[in-house]
Amino acid sequence: MTVVSTITTQPPMVADELRRQTDLFLDLAGLRAKIGRDPSERPARELREPQQHAPQQHTPGVPAARSATPRPAAAGDDFEH
């Protein structure tokens, strides 16, 4: 299991116990040099007017939001519900 989080914030964003049990822990602070960019290189964002009750659109390739209703446990589930 890989966990990507950070321990550089106060308080850390990941529990010590989880970090110790994972196979690989990637700290976001360490990834900054590899995938980050200088804020001055970022294009300026356009200001958008707030939308009133706009319907949410589904983006292809992104799973739709799940219902908050819990589902019953199925045979073979590893977790208790």
C-alpha positions as CSV (number, residue, x, y, z in Angstrom):
1,M,0.0,0.0,0.0
2,T,1.2,3.5,-0.8
3,V,0.2,6.6,1.2
4,V,0.7,10.1,-0.2
5,S,0.4,12.8,2.3
6,T,2.6,15.1,4.3
7,I,4.2,15.3,7.7
8,T,5.6,18.8,7.3
9,T,2.4,20.5,8.5
10,Q,1.4,21.1,12.1
11,P,-0.3,18.8,12.9
12,P,0.8,16.3,10.3
13,M,-1.8,15.3,7.8
14,V,-1.2,11.6,8.2
15,A,-1.3,9.5,11.4
16,D,2.1,8.0,12.5
17,E,0.5,4.6,12.8
18,L,-0.7,4.6,9.2
19,R,2.6,5.9,7.9
20,R,4.5,3.1,9.7
21,Q,2.2,0.4,8.4
22,T,2.3,1.4,4.7
23,D,4.7,-0.2,2.2
24,L,5.6,3.1,0.7
25,F,5.1,6.6,2.1
26,L,5.5,9.6,-0.3
27,D,5.6,13.0,1.4
28,L,4.1,15.7,-0.8
29,A,6.9,18.0,0.3
30,G,9.4,15.7,-1.4
31,L,7.4,15.6,-4.6
32,R,7.4,19.4,-4.9
33,A,10.8,19.5,-6.7
34,K,9.6,16.8,-9.1
35,I,6.1,17.9,-10.0
36,G,5.7,21.4,-8.7
37,R,6.3,24.6,-10.5
38,D,7.2,28.1,-9.6
39,P,4.0,30.2,-8.8
40,S,5.3,32.9,-11.0
41,E,5.1,30.5,-14.0
42,R,1.4,29.8,-13.4
43,P,-1.1,31.6,-15.7
44,A,-3.4,34.0,-13.9
45,R,-6.8,32.6,-13.1
46,E,-9.9,34.3,-14.5
47,L,-12.4,35.4,-12.0
48,R,-15.7,33.7,-12.4
49,E,-19.1,34.9,-11.2
50,P,-20.8,32.5,-8.8
51,Q,-23.4,30.4,-10.4
52,Q,-26.8,30.1,-8.7
53,H,-28.0,26.5,-8.3
54,A,-26.2,25.3,-11.4
55,P,-26.7,21.5,-12.0
56,Q,-23.6,19.5,-11.6
57,Q,-22.2,18.0,-14.8
58,H,-20.6,14.6,-15.0
59,T,-17.1,14.7,-16.4
60,P,-16.3,11.6,-18.5
61,G,-13.7,9.4,-16.9
62,V,-14.4,10.7,-13.4
63,P,-16.7,8.5,-11.2
64,A,-19.9,10.2,-10.2
65,A,-20.4,11.1,-6.5
66,R,-21.6,8.2,-4.4
67,S,-24.8,8.2,-2.4
68,A,-24.3,8.6,1.4
69,T,-26.7,5.8,2.0
70,P,-24.8,2.8,3.4
71,R,-25.1,-0.5,1.5
72,P,-25.7,-3.8,3.2
73,A,-22.7,-6.1,3.6
74,A,-22.3,-8.6,0.9
75,A,-21.0,-12.2,1.2
76,G,-17.2,-12.1,1.1
77,D,-16.8,-8.5,2.2
78,D,-13.6,-8.1,4.3
79,F,-15.0,-5.2,6.2
80,E,-17.8,-4.9,8.7
81,H,-20.4,-2.2,8.0
